[in-house]
Amino acid sequence: MTELARKILAGDPRALARAATAIENRSPAAESLLKELFPRTGRASVIGITGSPGAGKSTLTNCLVHELRREEKAVGVLAVDPTSPYTGGAILGDRIRMLSHHADPHVFIRSMATRGHLGGLAAATTDMALLLDAAGKQFVLIETVGVGQDEVEIAKLADVTVLVLVPGMGDDVQAIKAGIMEIADVFVINKADQPGADRLEREILALQSLSIRPDRWTPPVVRTIATEGQGISETLAAIRSFLGRTGAKDRAVANWSQRLREMLRERLLEQFANIDFQAAAEQVASRHSDPYTIVDDWTKNHRIKPVRN
């Protein structure tokens, strides 16, 4: 085992930060490191926190970290932020709301830029969660970027997905209809002291009555006022209730099935990185060739079988 891997397993924060940078930069050494560490993963509970911008996801995440630290749990936080068009880094990388944890050696917080990746997550989020798991973090909280309807990818990664909604923003019904509601394992109505909280809860319960999830789980609805620390213990209890149910292993298998598909797609795109897609597109658009022949030629030249969805 390499020295870096040993330091990470020992919980060395400097080694953890170095490895996180290598993973986010997609360094070739990062994959070798993750292969070493993977047998030591599978112990952390991964909590996804998603919702619209302004819903209070960062404040809620901060409160959950406080609650978990009161229980002396080791916590990792991955805060996925929009990408700066100038630096390519995370625009909200200072994580001002979480600065109270900066001196705690048992809390590791990392801001990650999406770098154009869709679905509210950065491409390296799965790898980063595995890194924190191997480093001994008992809970890994992943806060998505807050882009709206596309943030369903968090359900493929997290053991439990918390959807944060707020009353009175005018897009409650739209969010409910968007499909993002289907990924929620726990609903949190934040800023519950504002008008409209009762109506929003009724809408959630009404939608739940229309369909039954395959796992028979009915996501609880928890009211919070995160800025005042209210409802945080109840939120954590709801999260643990979902984590403790039967069928968790089946969900893990289903999640890994989806993740492996995504990893294969990424690997295939890397193999085809030298292809001139623009030139191929011009041939297809002008009808000088057809897309099926072009794709067949690519796969034959790379000596791989076409991937079937």
C-alpha positions in Angstrom: 0.0 0.0 0.0 1.3 3.5 -0.9 2.2 6.0 1.8 -0.6 8.3 0.6 -3.2 5.6 1.0 -1.9 4.7 4.5 -2.2 8.4 5.6 -5.7 8.7 4.2 -6.8 5.5 6.1 -5.3 7.1 9.2 -7.4 10.2 8.7 -4.6 12.6 7.8 -6.4 15.8 6.6 -3.5 17.0 4.5 -3.3 13.6 2.6 -7.0 13.7 2.2 -6.9 17.2 0.7 -4.1 16.2 -1.7 -6.1 13.1 -2.8 -9.2 15.2 -3.3 -7.4 17.6 -5.6 -6.0 14.7 -7.6 -9.5 13.2 -8.0 -11.2 16.5 -9.0 -8.4 17.1 -11.5 -8.9 13.6 -12.9 -5.3 12.8 -12.3 -4.1 9.3 -13.6 -2.7 8.6 -10.1 -6.1 9.2 -8.5 -7.6 6.0 -10.1 -4.7 3.9 -8.7 -5.3 5.4 -5.3 -9.0 4.7 -5.4 -8.4 1.1 -6.3 -6.2 0.7 -3.2 -8.8 2.4 -1.0 -12.0 0.8 -2.4 -11.8 -2.4 -0.1 -12.0 0.0 2.9 -15.2 1.7 1.7 -18.9 0.8 2.2 -19.1 2.0 5.8 -20.2 5.6 5.4 -23.8 6.8 5.1 -24.1 9.1 2.0 -26.7 11.7 2.4 -27.8 13.7 -0.7 -29.3 17.2 -0.1 -30.9 18.8 -3.1 -33.5 21.4 -3.9 -34.0 24.7 -5.6 -31.6 27.7 -5.2 -32.5 29.7 -2.1 -34.1 26.7 -0.3 -31.5 26.8 2.4 -29.6 23.7 1.5 -26.3 25.0 2.8 -27.8 26.2 6.1 -29.5 22.8 6.6 -26.3 21.0 5.8 -24.4 23.1 8.3 -27.0 22.3 11.0 -26.8 18.6 10.2 -23.0 18.7 10.6 -23.4 20.3 14.0 -25.9 17.7 15.1 -23.7 14.8 13.9 -20.7 16.3 15.6 -22.6 16.5 18.8 -22.8 12.7 18.5 -19.1 12.6 17.8 -19.5 11.3 14.3 -16.8 12.0 11.7 -18.4 13.9 8.8 -17.4 14.7 5.2 -19.2 17.4 3.2 -19.1 17.7 -0.6 -20.6 21.0 -1.7 -21.1 21.1 -5.4 -21.2 24.7 -6.8 -21.6 26.3 -10.1 -18.4 26.7 -12.2 -16.7 30.0 -12.6 -16.5 30.9 -16.3 -13.1 32.5 -15.7 -11.2 30.1 -13.3 -13.1 26.9 -13.8 -13.4 26.7 -10.0 -16.4 26.7 -7.7 -18.0 30.1 -7.5 -19.2 29.6 -4.0 -16.0 27.9 -2.9 -15.7 29.8 0.4 -18.7 28.0 1.9 -19.2 30.9 4.3 -22.0 29.2 6.1 -19.7 26.3 7.1 -16.7 28.2 8.4 -17.6 27.3 12.0 -16.3 23.8 11.2 -12.9 24.7 9.7 -10.9 24.0 12.8 -12.6 20.6 13.5 -10.3 17.8 12.4 -13.2 15.4 12.2 -15.0 17.5 9.6 -13.7 17.6 6.0 -15.5 20.1 3.7 -14.7 20.3 0.0 -16.3 22.6 -2.6 -16.5 21.2 -6.1 -17.2 22.9 -9.4 -19.7 21.1 -11.7 -17.3 21.9 -14.7 -20.2 21.6 -17.1 -21.5 18.3 -15.7 -25.2 18.1 -15.7 -27.5 16.8 -13.0 -26.3 19.0 -10.2 -23.2 17.0 -9.4 -19.5 17.2 -10.4 -18.2 14.3 -12.5 -15.8 13.3 -9.6 -18.4 13.3 -6.9 -18.7 9.5 -6.7 -14.9 9.1 -6.4 -14.8 11.9 -3.8 -17.5 10.2 -1.7 -15.5 6.9 -1.8 -12.4 8.8 -0.7 -14.2 10.3 2.4 -15.7 6.9 3.1 -12.2 5.3 3.1 -10.9 8.1 5.3 -13.2 7.1 8.1 -16.0 9.6 7.7 -19.2 8.0 9.1 -21.5 10.4 7.2 -20.9 12.0 3.8 -23.2 14.9 3.0 -23.5 15.9 -0.6 -25.1 19.2 -1.3 -26.0 19.6 -5.0 -25.6 22.8 -7.0 -29.3 23.8 -7.0 -30.1 23.9 -10.7 -33.7 22.6 -10.4 -35.2 19.7 -12.3 -32.0 18.0 -13.5 -30.7 17.1 -10.0 -31.9 13.6 -10.1 -28.4 12.1 -10.4 -27.9 12.5 -6.7 -30.3 9.5 -6.2 -27.8 7.3 -8.1 -25.1 8.1 -5.6 -26.7 8.8 -2.2 -28.0 6.2 0.3 -30.7 8.6 1.1 -31.9 11.7 -0.7 -33.3 14.7 1.1 -35.3 17.2 -1.0 -35.5 20.7 0.5 -38.5 22.8 -0.4 -39.6 26.2 0.8 -43.1 27.7 0.8 -44.0 30.9 -1.1 -41.4 30.8 -3.8 -44.0 30.4 -6.5 -42.5 27.3 -8.0 -43.7 24.7 -5.5 -46.1 23.0 -7.9 -43.6 23.1 -10.7 -41.0 21.4 -8.6 -43.5 18.8 -7.5 -44.4 18.0 -11.1 -40.9 18.1 -12.4 -39.9 14.5 -11.5 -37.4 15.6 -8.9 -40.0 14.8 -6.3 -39.7 11.1 -7.3 -36.2 10.8 -6.0 -36.9 12.2 -2.5 -36.6 9.8 0.4 -37.2 12.6 2.9 -39.0 15.9 2.3 -37.8 18.9 4.2 -40.0 22.0 4.2 -37.5 24.6 5.3 -38.4 28.2 6.4 -41.5 26.5 7.7 -42.5 29.7 9.6 -43.3 31.4 6.3 -46.8 31.5 4.9 -47.7 28.6 2.6 -46.0 25.9 4.6 -49.3 24.1 5.3 -50.3 24.3 1.6 -47.0 22.9 0.5 -47.2 20.0 2.9 -50.7 19.2 1.7 -49.5 19.1 -1.9 -46.7 16.7 -1.1 -49.0 14.4 0.8 -51.6 14.6 -2.0 -49.0 13.5 -4.5 -47.8 10.7 -2.3 -51.3 9.3 -2.1 -51.4 9.0 -5.9 -48.6 6.4 -6.2 -46.8 3.8 -4.2 -43.0 3.5 -4.5 -41.6 0.1 -5.5 -39.9 -0.2 -2.1 -43.1 0.7 -0.3 -41.4 3.6 1.5 -43.5 6.7 2.2 -41.1 9.6 2.5 -41.7 11.6 5.7 -42.3 15.3 5.6 -40.2 17.3 8.1 -40.6 21.0 8.9 -37.5 23.0 9.7 -36.3 26.5 10.3 -32.6 25.9 9.6 -31.5 29.4 10.5 -32.7 28.8 14.0 -31.7 25.1 14.2 -35.3 23.9 14.5 -36.3 20.5 13.1 -32.7 19.3 12.6 -32.9 16.4 15.0 -36.2 15.4 13.4 -34.6 15.5 9.9 -31.7 13.3 11.1 -34.2 10.9 12.6 -36.1 10.7 9.3 -32.8 10.0 7.5 -31.9 7.3 9.9 -35.3 5.7 9.6 -34.8 5.3 5.9 -31.3 4.1 6.3 -32.4 1.4 8.8 -35.2 0.0 6.6 -35.0 -3.4 4.9 -34.0 -3.4 1.3 -30.9 -1.2 1.7 -28.7 -3.8 0.0 -31.0 -3.9 -3.0 -30.8 -0.2 -3.4 -27.0 -0.3 -3.2 -26.9 -2.8 -6.0 -29.2 -0.7 -8.1 -27.2 2.4 -7.5 -23.9 0.7 -8.4 -25.5 -0.7 -11.6 -26.3 2.9 -12.6 -22.9 4.2 -11.5 -21.1 1.6 -13.5 -23.0 2.5 -16.6 -22.0 6.2 -16.1 -18.3 5.2 -15.5 -18.3 3.1 -18.7 -19.7 6.0 -20.7 -17.1 8.3 -19.3 -14.3 5.8 -20.1 -15.6 5.3 -23.6 -15.7 9.1 -24.2 -12.1 9.3 -23.0 -11.1 6.5 -25.5 -12.7 8.5 -28.3 -11.2 11.8 -27.2 -9.2 12.2 -30.4 -12.2 11.8 -32.7 -13.1 14.9 -34.8 -16.8 15.0 -33.9 -17.3 18.3 -35.8 -16.0 16.8 -39.0 -18.2 13.7 -38.5 -21.2 15.9 -37.8 -20.7 17.9 -41.0 -20.6 14.6 -43.0 -23.9 13.5 -41.4 -25.6 16.9 -41.7 -24.7 17.1 -45.4 -25.8 13.5 -45.9 -22.4 12.4 -47.2 -22.5 9.7 -44.6 -24.9 8.2 -42.2 -24.5 8.2 -38.4 -24.7 4.5 -38.1 -21.8 3.8 -40.4 -19.7 6.4 -38.7 -20.3 5.0 -35.2 -19.7 1.5 -36.5 -16.4 2.6 -37.9 -15.4 4.2 -34.6 -16.2 1.1 -32.6 -14.4 -1.2 -35.0 -11.3 1.0 -35.1 -11.2 1.0 -31.3 -11.7 -2.7 -31.1 -14.6 -2.5 -28.7 -18.2 -3.6 -29.0 -20.9 -1.0 -29.3 -22.5 -0.2 -26.0 -26.2 -0.9 -25.8 -28.4 1.1 -23.6 
